[in-house]
Amino acid sequence: MKIGFYPGCSLEGTSREYNESVLALGNALDIEFEEIKDWNCCGATAAHSVNKELSLSLPARVLALAERQNFSEIVVPCAACYNRLTTTQYELAQDEEKKKRISEIIEMPYDGSVRILNVLQMLQKYAVDSIAQKVTNPFKHSVACYYGCLLVRPHKILQFDRVEDPQSMDTLMSAIGANTLDWAFKTECCGGGLSVSRTDIVSKLSGNLLKDAKDRGAEAIIVACPMCHSNLDMRRPEINKYLGEDIEIPVLYITQAIGLALGLEPEKLGIKRHFVNVNLI
Amino acid sequence: MKNISSNVTDELQAQTGVKVERCYQCGKCSAGCVLAEDMDYPPNYMIHLLQTGTKENLDTVLKSKSIWLCLNCENCVGRCPMEIDIPKVMDFMRERSLKENKQSKAAKDIIAFHRSFLDCIKFTGHLYEIGLIVGFKARTMHLWQDVKLAPKMFTKGKLKLFPEMVKDSHNIKNIFSKTKK
């Protein structure tokens, strides 16, 4: 079965290992992806911060292209893209006039019928029952599952998992043998898009959550968002400077952790692309 | 009698659907806001300023640092007992602040980043990190920031030298020109 695939910009650049691990895992689980042709950036934080109409038009073009390829559902691994696409679909479904106007702007028919899945939803739908049987190398580590903001909020629009104490990632990690920890920062913000413009803020917010994960005995932090990953991984020197200690806990995408448990080659999961070494294998 | 102030709250409601007068100042938004301590006005106080509906207080909001620091993490609306969509108000205020040229000087780097980001998308349709950073440095003159990061990103295969281009670049340019304010 073929599912539409929207990688988004991060997955072709700073988060290449997320792309590699999603595709490798899809392959292992017989999920066939087909990329949306000629897709564009979703506009991310920048667009909705300064131009509302642009912030609806860019995701609408992606969704319209998916409709043109007759996809009934698309997988959007980046939590930020997932949030922007879902929010756009919701807002245009509420307002017929706005929908017409956006369709004129993007010069394409737009219906709003495509089902948008994040990676956790995809795994819940297509893999959760079979993963445990396919595990060859149980992931026997204590992990802090970090959902961040964009996967779960706003709940009214995304309708995904529990807003304060989500469980989907924990369930998947338990299925591959991990010990999932209770911790306080599951859905706190890492500092998101301020990584370049206010690195000091990112160091503080990401530092606070990393510290809590460490204090509770986490051997790894598991994520499903490229921004959470790059802030916690690439900004580690700044974070450690803020905390005044050297925390070496690695940050893995859920697709990498599951891939390792299914016996896929670390190389194919992009494990070596991290700045903080993954010394769990 | 309709006072001058109601124009502000009326327009906010017409544009965003958010009724700020529903807020009863419980402060849950500010309690859960990860950046409240870094803001000049915490979220509940911003809503209070808007509730008064005066032009003067609207200006205080438009000139604030808070609207640019807000990460749109949505914690506030997630916990608001009245479901007041503060992030939506923040988006509206940011756009208005730029339109009226009232943006806080303290937010200059954040705004430079957003503008450099959108420039990239306008020209390539995708985010192109090198273009983004060059644009950001040109706008802010932070020439030495993160210079150590680039070579490491490159060796890890995380930095592409050339941008990915959307084929239908005409379509992207049209989207930008049609949505230009």
Interface residues (C-beta under 8 A of the other chain):
Chain A: C9 S10 E12 G13 T14 S15 R16 D38 W39 N40 C41 G43 A44 T45 A46 A47 H48 S49 V50 N51 K52 E53 L54 S55 S57 L58 R61 E104 I105 I106 E107 C149 R153 P154 H155 K156 V163 E164 T187 E188 C189 G191 G192 G193 L194 V196 S197 R198 T199 I201 L205 M234 K272 R273 H274 F275
Chain B: V34 L35 D38 W68 L69 L71 N72 C73 E74 N75 V77 G78 E83 D85 P87 D91 F92 R94 E95 L98 D109 I110 I111 A112 F113 H114 R115 F117 L118 C120 I121 G125 H126 L127 E129 I133 F136 Q145 D146 L149 K152 M153 K156 G157 K158 L159 K160 E164 V166 K167 D168 N171 I172 N174 I175 F176 K178 T179 K181
